[in-house]
């Protein structure tokens, strides 16, 4: 029996508890950086499987050393979203939490992180059960707060690179709208860099009947909104990608009062770090220029948050993993991932170690039934999604650790 087949032969034994775990996780999500019960559950399972367990930066890392050989890291994100579920499933979440504003919000695993946890724990169990089939070290990393771009940074700042062995390669996977059981890979940039900016511009308050005595921040903010649209249209070359979105504009509270400030919430996306830098500079230039033109009495402020790095798959690692997927799943279950304008913070972890990585998509829906991630109706099929995701982690790991590849 091939080493990979030897490891995967135990999938029938892990499937029942994986399904039970998935149902529990889906019903009980936790917000970013509040994944207390989720973290405890993961740590307990890894301990049972014989992994050396580390709690780092709000996340959990399990390390299983099995002789000489490569060190492979696979990551799953663990946080839920402030979304009220409308799937109607018997295991739908009815949990709520109080968010940072003090509001009570619904909770939902509306992005597949419950599946990510389940698949990685399943893969960890399969590898632990068949040590004779592979050699090296497998690291299962469970990261908090992916949704807010805070989790990977928190783990790195808490000393992740000093706590665990330096990996040779890192993997990430994500449930997407492809057909359940399908894997999607691609070399190069696959998820955009992302920045959110809270921009505050200042006017001079006045009565609505006497605008000449004030500086109207609503007019100023409106001019900024229109001018920002010219950045992509006139400063980014055709064929290159960037997005500048003004998601919110807030100013004033009464029709006959000219306020003294306005706030804009802006989101930026790019697949190239040089373009990202250019867009950020252009946004600040436009805002400062419009403020000067309006006679703003105070310089604008820029508060950057939810900053996501570019996810840029290493070509060599991606090719190796893709070929391993092709050999195991067959060409009919392998599709191009394409470039997705969503963002992730996974790459901060391999970047902290200075190692290559690849990040792939996992199909989770029947054809024609997919809904977007973060939708309150997001409900991947349990089967074959969990099996395929578990197998994918094992197949990728065994492409480096398996004795057939040594």
C-alpha positions in Angstrom: 0.0 0.0 0.0 1.3 3.5 -0.9 2.1 5.7 2.1 -0.7 8.2 1.2 -3.3 5.4 0.9 -2.2 4.1 4.2 -2.9 7.4 5.9 -6.2 8.0 4.2 -7.4 4.5 4.9 -8.4 5.7 8.3 -10.7 8.4 7.1 -13.7 6.2 7.8 -12.8 6.2 11.4 -12.4 10.0 11.7 -15.5 10.9 9.7 -18.1 10.3 12.4 -16.4 12.5 15.0 -15.5 15.1 12.4 -19.1 15.4 11.4 -20.2 15.8 15.0 -17.5 18.4 15.6 -18.5 20.4 12.6 -22.1 20.5 13.7 -21.1 21.7 17.1 -18.7 24.3 15.8 -21.3 25.6 13.3 -23.9 26.0 16.0 -21.5 27.8 18.4 -19.3 30.3 16.6 -17.2 33.0 18.5 -16.2 36.4 17.4 -12.6 37.4 16.4 -10.2 37.3 19.4 -12.9 35.8 21.6 -12.6 32.2 20.4 -12.2 30.9 24.0 -14.3 27.7 23.8 -13.2 27.0 20.2 -9.6 27.3 21.2 -10.1 25.0 24.3 -11.8 22.3 22.1 -9.0 22.4 19.6 -6.3 22.2 22.2 -8.0 19.2 23.9 -8.3 17.3 20.6 -4.7 17.9 19.7 -3.5 16.8 23.1 -5.5 13.6 22.7 -3.9 13.0 19.4 -0.4 13.2 20.9 0.6 16.7 19.6 2.7 19.1 21.6 0.3 22.0 22.1 1.1 25.7 22.3 -1.2 28.5 22.9 0.1 31.5 21.0 -1.5 34.9 20.4 -5.0 33.7 20.9 -4.5 30.7 18.6 -3.5 27.0 19.1 -0.6 25.2 17.5 -0.1 21.5 17.6 3.4 20.0 16.7 3.9 16.4 15.9 7.6 15.4 15.4 8.0 12.1 13.6 11.7 11.7 12.9 13.9 13.4 10.4 12.5 15.2 7.4 10.7 18.3 6.2 8.6 20.5 8.5 5.1 21.2 7.1 2.7 23.7 8.5 -1.0 23.8 7.7 -3.3 26.6 9.0 -7.0 26.9 9.7 -8.8 30.0 10.8 -11.2 29.7 13.7 -13.3 32.9 14.2 -17.0 33.4 13.3 -18.8 36.5 12.1 -21.4 39.0 13.5 -24.0 37.6 11.1 -27.5 36.3 12.0 -27.9 32.9 10.3 -31.0 32.3 8.0 -30.1 28.9 6.6 -32.9 27.1 8.5 -30.6 24.2 9.1 -31.2 22.0 12.2 -27.7 22.9 13.4 -27.9 26.6 12.6 -26.4 29.0 15.1 -28.8 30.9 17.4 -25.9 32.2 19.5 -25.4 36.0 20.1 -22.6 38.1 21.5 -22.0 41.7 22.4 -19.6 43.4 19.9 -17.1 46.2 20.5 -19.8 48.8 20.2 -21.9 47.3 22.9 -24.5 46.0 20.4 -25.9 42.5 20.6 -25.2 40.7 17.3 -26.0 37.3 15.9 -23.1 34.8 15.4 -22.5 32.6 12.4 -19.7 30.6 10.8 -20.6 32.4 7.5 -17.2 31.9 5.9 -16.5 28.2 6.4 -14.0 28.4 9.3 -15.9 25.6 11.1 -15.1 23.4 8.1 -11.5 24.5 8.1 -11.0 23.6 11.8 -12.7 20.2 11.2 -10.6 19.3 8.2 -7.3 20.2 9.8 -8.1 18.3 13.0 -9.1 15.4 10.8 -5.9 15.5 8.9 -3.9 15.8 12.1 -5.6 12.7 13.4 -4.9 10.7 10.2 -1.2 11.6 10.2 -0.9 10.8 14.0 -2.4 7.4 13.4 0.0 6.3 10.7 3.5 7.4 11.7 5.1 4.6 9.7 3.9 6.2 6.5 5.8 9.5 6.8 8.8 11.2 8.3 9.3 14.8 9.4 7.2 17.2 11.5 3.6 18.2 10.9 2.4 21.5 12.4 -1.4 22.1 12.7 -1.9 25.9 13.3 -5.3 27.2 14.3 -5.4 31.0 13.9 -7.8 33.5 15.5 -9.3 36.7 14.1 -8.8 36.2 10.4 -11.9 38.2 9.7 -10.4 41.3 11.3 -6.8 40.8 10.0 -5.6 40.7 13.6 -5.0 37.0 14.3 -1.9 36.2 12.3 -0.2 39.3 13.5 -1.2 38.5 17.1 0.4 35.1 16.8 3.6 36.4 15.3 3.9 39.2 17.9 3.4 36.6 20.6 6.5 34.8 19.5 5.2 32.2 17.2 8.5 31.9 15.3 10.3 31.1 18.6 7.8 28.6 19.9 7.6 26.1 17.0 10.1 24.6 14.6 10.7 26.7 11.4 8.6 25.1 8.7 9.8 24.4 5.2 6.5 25.1 3.6 3.0 26.3 4.7 -0.5 25.6 3.4 -3.9 27.2 3.8 -7.3 26.3 2.4 -10.7 28.0 2.2 -14.2 26.8 1.5 -15.5 28.7 -1.6 -18.4 28.5 -4.0 -17.0 25.8 -6.2 -18.7 22.4 -6.5 -18.3 20.3 -3.4 -15.3 18.0 -3.5 -13.4 20.2 -6.1 -10.0 21.7 -5.3 -8.9 25.0 -6.8 -5.2 26.0 -7.1 -3.2 28.7 -8.8 0.3 30.1 -8.6 1.0 33.8 -8.0 -1.4 36.4 -6.5 -4.8 34.8 -5.7 -6.2 37.1 -2.9 -5.8 40.8 -2.9 -4.1 43.0 -0.4 -6.7 45.1 1.4 -6.8 48.2 3.5 -9.6 50.0 5.3 -9.2 53.7 6.1 -11.2 55.9 8.4 -10.7 59.4 7.0 -11.8 62.5 9.0 -12.0 65.8 7.2 -12.7 69.1 9.1 -14.9 72.0 8.3 -16.2 75.0 10.2 -19.6 74.7 11.7 -22.3 77.2 10.9 -26.0 77.8 10.6 -27.5 76.2 7.4 -28.8 79.7 6.4 -25.3 81.2 6.6 -23.0 78.8 4.7 -20.6 81.7 3.9 -19.6 81.8 7.5 -18.5 78.1 7.6 -16.6 75.5 5.7 -19.1 72.7 4.8 -17.6 69.3 5.4 -20.5 67.6 3.5 -19.6 69.4 0.3 -15.9 68.7 1.0 -16.5 65.0 1.6 -18.7 64.7 -1.5 -16.0 66.2 -3.7 -13.5 63.7 -2.2 -15.8 60.8 -3.0 -16.1 61.8 -6.6 -12.4 62.5 -7.0 -11.4 59.2 -5.4 -13.1 57.4 -8.3 -10.6 58.9 -10.7 -7.7 57.0 -9.1 -8.5 53.7 -10.6 -10.0 55.2 -13.8 -7.1 57.5 -14.5 -4.0 56.5 -12.5 -4.0 52.7 -12.8 -3.1 51.3 -16.1 -5.7 49.4 -18.0 -5.3 45.7 -17.3 -4.0 46.3 -13.8 -6.3 45.7 -10.8 -7.2 48.1 -8.0 -10.4 48.9 -6.2 -11.3 52.1 -4.2 -14.6 51.9 -2.5 -16.2 54.5 -0.2 -18.4 52.4 2.0 -19.7 55.1 4.3 -19.9 58.8 4.6 -21.1 60.3 7.9 -21.5 64.0 8.7 -24.0 66.2 10.6 -27.3 65.4 12.3 -29.7 68.2 11.4 -30.8 69.8 8.1 -30.0 73.4 9.1 -26.7 72.8 10.8 -23.4 72.8 9.0 -21.3 70.3 10.8 -17.6 70.8 11.7 -16.4 67.4 10.3 -17.1 64.4 8.1 -15.9 60.8 8.2 -15.4 58.6 5.2 -14.8 54.8 5.5 -12.7 53.7 2.5 -11.7 50.3 1.3 -8.7 49.6 -1.0 -7.8 46.4 -2.9 -4.8 45.4 -5.1 -3.0 42.4 -6.3 0.4 44.1 -6.5 2.2 45.8 -3.6 3.5 48.6 -5.8 0.0 49.4 -7.0 -1.2 49.2 -3.4 1.4 51.8 -2.4 0.5 54.0 -5.3 -3.2 53.9 -4.5 -2.7 54.7 -0.8 -0.5 57.7 -1.7 -3.1 58.8 -4.3 -6.0 58.6 -1.7 -4.0 60.7 0.8 -3.1 63.2 -2.0 -6.7 63.6 -3.2 -8.0 64.1 0.3 -5.4 66.6 1.3 -5.9 68.5 -2.0 -9.6 68.7 -1.7 -9.2 69.9 1.9 -6.9 72.6 0.8 -9.2 73.6 -2.0 -12.1 73.9 0.4 -10.2 75.9 2.9 -10.4 73.3 5.6 -9.2 74.7 8.9 -7.4 71.5 10.0 -5.4 68.7 8.3 -7.3 65.5 7.6 -6.6 62.4 9.6 -6.1 58.9 8.3 -6.7 55.8 10.5 -5.7 52.6 8.8 -7.3 49.3 10.0 -8.2 45.8 8.8 -5.0 45.7 6.8 -4.6 42.4 4.9 -1.4 41.4 3.1 -1.3 40.0 -0.5 -1.7 36.3 -0.8 0.9 35.3 -3.4 1.3 31.6 -4.0 4.8 30.3 -4.5 4.9 28.7 -8.0 7.1 25.7 -7.0 5.1 24.8 -4.0 1.8 25.3 -5.9 3.0 23.1 -8.7 4.0 20.3 -6.3 0.7 20.4 -4.4 -1.4 20.7 -7.6 0.2 17.6 -9.1 -0.3 15.7 -5.8 -4.0 16.8 -6.0 -4.2 15.8 -9.6 -2.8 12.3 -8.9 -5.1 11.7 -5.9 -8.4 13.4 -6.9 -8.1 13.2 -10.7 -8.1 16.1 -13.2 -11.9 16.4 -13.1 -11.8 17.6 -9.5 -9.1 20.2 -10.0 -9.9 23.7 -11.3 -8.1 27.0 -11.5 -8.6 29.2 -8.4 -8.4 32.5 -10.3 -7.8 35.8 -8.7 -10.3 36.6 -5.9 -10.6 40.2 -4.8 -11.2 39.1 -1.2 -8.4 39.3 1.3 -6.7 37.0 3.9 -4.1 37.4 6.6 -2.7 33.8 6.3 0.4 34.9 4.5 1.7 36.9 7.5 2.6 33.5 9.1 4.8 32.0 6.4 6.2 35.5 5.7 7.3 35.7 9.4 9.3 32.6 8.9 10.5 33.6 5.4 9.1 30.4 3.8 7.1 29.6 0.7 3.4 28.8 0.8 0.3 27.9 -1.2 -3.3 28.6 -0.5 -6.1 26.7 -2.3 -9.9 26.7 -2.6 -12.2 23.9 -1.4 -15.5 23.5 -3.2 -18.5 23.3 -0.8 -21.7 23.5 -2.8 -24.0 21.6 -5.2 -23.8 23.1 -8.7 -25.9 26.2 -9.0 -26.5 26.6 -5.3 -23.4 28.5 -4.1 -23.9 31.6 -2.1 -21.1 34.1 -1.3 -19.0 33.9 1.8 -20.3 36.1 4.6 -23.9 35.6 3.5 -26.4 34.7 6.3 -27.4 31.8 3.9 -23.8 30.4 3.6 -24.2 26.6 4.2 -21.6 24.3 2.6 -22.6 20.7 2.1 -21.1 18.6 4.9 -20.4 15.8 2.5 -18.2 15.6 0.5 -16.8 18.9 1.6 -15.3 17.6 4.9 -13.8 14.5 3.3 -12.3 16.5 0.5 -10.8 19.2 2.7 -9.4 16.6 5.1 -7.9 14.6 2.2 -6.5 17.8 0.6 -4.5 18.7 3.8 -3.1 15.1 4.0 -2.3 14.9 0.3 -0.4 18.2 0.4 1.4 17.3 3.6 2.3 13.8 2.3 3.7 15.4 -0.9 6.6 16.5 1.4 6.5 14.1 4.3 5.4 10.9 2.7 7.9 8.1 2.5 6.9 7.6 -1.2 8.4 11.1 -1.8 11.5 10.7 0.3 
